[in-house]
Amino acid sequence: MNFRERMGFVTEKSIFKMKDHFVWCGTMTRGEDGLYYLYFSFWPKTDEFDIGWCIHSKIGYAVSDNPYGGFVYGGVALEGESGWDRDSVHNPAVIKYQGKYYMYHMGNYGNGEFWNHRNHQRIGCAVADKPQGSWKHCDKPVLDISPEGFDSLMTSNPSVILGGDGRFYMIYKGVRDNGNYPLGGAVVCGIAVADHPQGPFEKYGKPIMVNPEEDWSVEDAYIWYENGRFYSLAKDFQGFFTKAGKCQVALFTSPDGFDWKPDEVPLAFVRELPWADGRIQPLKRMERPHLYIEEGKPKVLLCACIAEGMDRIEDSFTVQIPLK
């Protein structure tokens, strides 16, 4: 698959941002009212960008009658409660199943120091009857760490899809507790499978998409099922899979959801926005790829972006890119 050839052009309405908050992690669903609901992580610009997400993030939502843009802020969808996710909720990924909405997300707690919060990340699943909420928290993680596993330090970055066999496949980020604090060990992705959106999820025993040359392999993986195969978009930290430089987005494929390989065209896209007026805008970051899928076909690519040319990150946005 040549994913880049599927991408269309953006306009000003394709961008969603907030004045006083950083915005990241877009994901989308459609309600029974025919409107489109964009969920995103956000945190105050008074925090540093690369720290605040881990300590003060909430999940908000915005609404539009068009999946390609024009979203208007609707409010807070989810924020931390007492317990395992009390301080930060982040990385939303929403699916709809049998009339209910399921929001997978990262949650954490900590002492106010970045690495303490980072290493307390776990994956939760909130549930709602309507896309505007209210969302019911889970009182414990839906996917916790495994003490002896490749994810023994933390779990994060969830993405879930209904496979062709009727089971739910979660792709997620895991970091091993190797005693090297605070960083931990290898950063990789894993697979877990369940018969119901709320689990219980059974983990596949080994990591996937592993870079044999570097500990930091991939993160921010999004999974979908199309034409009888699984696909995934993921940030390739070292450029091992794309051969196109660090932190580009790679395309992977799998016949069964467990055995993953780079696709024939492994570079999904480059860090730039193609505008309808002919401009090509280079980006400093273009991450957290998600798809909005309608009737089994990807319709929108959502990415979290930072414009090129900033020494200090002062702004961020999500973008909705039409797919052909």
N, C-alpha and C positions, 0 to 999 in steps of 0.2 A: 504494500500500500504506500502510495506517495501522499502522505498526510498533508503536506504543504500545498499541494494542488487543490485540496478541498477548501482551503481558506479563502474567504471573500474579503471585502474591504470594510473599513470602519468609518464612522462619522463622529461628530462631537457627541451625539446622543449615545454612542456606544460606551462612553466613559462614565463610570460611577465613582465619585469621590466625595469627601467631606471636608469642611473648612478646618475644623479643630481636631480632627482625628485622622490617624493613619487608617487605611482600608486595605484589606488583604483577603485572600482565600474565598473567591466567589464560587457559589454553587446555586443551582436553580431548579425549581419545580413549577408545575402549573396547577392551579387550584380548580375546584369544581365550578368556581365563578368565572372561569375562562381567563383569569388574570395570571400573570407570571410573577413569581416570588424569587427574588435574589437574596441569598443569605451570604453574609460576609463577616469576617473578624474585624474588630476595630478597637483602637486604644488611643489615649490622648497624645497629642503631639508634644505635650510637655515632657513626655518620656522619650528616651532615645529609641529610634526605630528598632534596632536589633536587640533591645532589651525589653521594652515595654510589652511586646507581644506575649512574652513568656510569664509576665507578672500581673498585668492589668487588662488583658484582653476580654472583651465580651463578643457575643455574636448578635448582629443586627439583621434587619431585613428591609428590603425596599420592594416596591410594587410597580408594575407596568402592564399595559395591554399589549406590549410588543416584546418578544424575547430578545430582540437585538439591541434594546436600549430604551432610554427615556424613563429610567427607574427613579422613583421618589421614595425617600426615606420613610419607613413605616414605624420604626421603634426598635426596642431591644427584644430579640427573640429568646436569648438564653444568656444567663450570667451565672457566675459561680455561687454555689450554696455551701453550707457547712459540710466539711468532709473532704473527700478525695479530690474534688474539683473546686474548692472554695475560692481560689484566687484568680484563676484564669481559665477561660474556655476559648478554644481556637480550632482552626482546621475543620469547619463544618463540611459535611457531605450529606446531602438530603436525597432520599428516595421515597417514592410513594408505592404502597402495596396494600391491596384490598381495602381501600378507603381510608387508610391511615398514613401519616407522614412520619418518617424515621430520620432523625438527625444524628449522624455519627459525628463525634467531635473529640478533640483532645481536652483533657482537664488536668489541672495540677494544683498543688498547694506548696507553700514553702516559707522561708524566713526572710524573704525580700531580696535575697541574692540570686542572680541569674542562674547559676549552675545548680543551685539547690532546687529551684523550680523546674528547671529543664529535666533534671533527673527524677522528678516525681511525676512526669507525664504518664498518663494512662488514657485509654480509649473508652468513651462512654457512648450511650445511645439514648437520646430523648425522644419522646413520642407525642404526637398531637393529632387531634381529629381534623383540624383545619390548618392550612399553611401559615396563617397569621397567629397561631397559637390558641390557647396557652400550651406550652411544652412541659411535659412531665419529665423531670430528671430521673436518671437511674441512681439508686442509692449506693451502687458499687460499680466499678468498671465492667464493661461488657467484654473487654479484652485486657487482661492484666499481664504482668510480666510472668515469665517462666524461670524459676530460680536457676536452672541449669542450662537454659537455652540461649540462643543468639540474641534474645530480647530480655535478658535478665536484669537490665538496668532501667529501661523505659520502653513504652510503646506509644506511637503517635501516628499522625498522617493517615487516618482511615479513609478508605473508599470501598464501597460495597455495591455489588451488582447481582441481579438474579441471573443465574446461568441457565443454559438450555436444559439441564437436568432438574430444574425446579429448586435447586439449592442456592443459598446466598454465599457469594465469595467475597471475602474481605482481603484487600491488599493493604499492608500497613508497614510502617517504619519501626525497626527495632534496633536497640543498641545493647551490646553485651556489657555486663559488669565484669571487667577483667582486673579490678583493683586499681586501675590507673585513674584516680580521681583528679579533677571532676569530669574529665572528658569521656572516660569509658573506652570501650573497644570499638569494633567495627560497626559502621553505620550501613545497614542493609535493609532489604524489604523481605516480608514474609507473607504467607497466605494462610487464612483460616476460613473454615466452611461451617455453615449452620443450615438447619432446616427451617428456621424462622428468623426474621430480621433482628430480633432481640437475643438471638442465640439459644442455647449455648454454642459458642464457636469452638470448633476443634482445629487446632493448629497443625499445619503441615510441618513436619519435623525439621526442615532445613531452610536456610535463606534462599532467595531467588535473586536473579539479576546481580550476581556477585562479580565485582572487579577483582581478579586474582592478584593484581599488582599494587592495590592501595586499599586501606581499610575503609575509607569513605567511598562507597559505591554509588548508591542512588537514594533519592528521597522524593517526597511529594508525588508518589505514584497514584495515578487514576486508572481504574479498571473498567472496561466495558466489554459487552458481548455483541458481536455483529457477524452475520452470515456464517454462523456455526463455529466461530472462533473467538477466543479471548484476545483482547488487545490492552495495552497499557502505555500511557505517557508518563515519563518520569524524568526528574532532573538528574543528569549524568554529571556527577561532581567533577570528575577528572577528564571527561571527554573520551574515556576508554571505549565506549560503545558507539558514539557518534563520529569519532575521529574529527571533530570540528571545534575543539577547544573546550575549556572548562565551563561547566554549568549550563550547557545547552540541553534542550529537551529531547530525549530519545524515545523512539517507538519500539515497543516489544510486542511479541505475539506468542500465543500458546494454544495448542489444540485442546487442552484439558484444564487449564487454570493452574497447573502445577509445574509443568516443564516450560520454562520461558526462554526465548531467544530473541536477539535483535531482529527486527523486521528487515526485509530486503532493502528498504530505504530507511536506515536507522535514525537519521536526523529528521525529527518530526517537523521542526521549523526553527528559524533563527530568531534572535532577540530584536525584532523590529515590528512595527505596525504599518501595514499597507493602507493608506487612506484613500477614500473614494475620489479625492481631488488629484491623485497621482503622487502625493508625497510618500516617502518612506521614512518613518521615524525610528531611529535607533534607540534601543532601550538598555539601561544599565542592568535591569532585572526583568525577566519575564518568566514567572514561576507559577506553581500551584495550578497546573492545567486541569480543568474539569470540563466535562461535556454536558450539555443539556440534550437529552435523547427523547425524541417523540416518535411514537409508533415504530420503535426499533431502530431508528436511524439518527445518528448524531446531527443535530441542527445548529448548535451554538458551541463554540469553544470559549471558555472563560479562563482568563489568566490574571494574575496579580502582577502589577507592573510598577517600575520606577523609571522615570525618564533618564536618559543619558545626560552627563555633564554636571551632576551634583557631587560636590566634594562631601557635603554633609547631607544625609537624606532628610529632606524637609517635606516631602509629599509622596503619596502613593495612590494607586487607583486600581480598580478592577475594570476589565474590558470584556465586552461581549462581541466575539468575531463570528459573523455568519459562516456556515459551512455549506458547501455545495453538495 
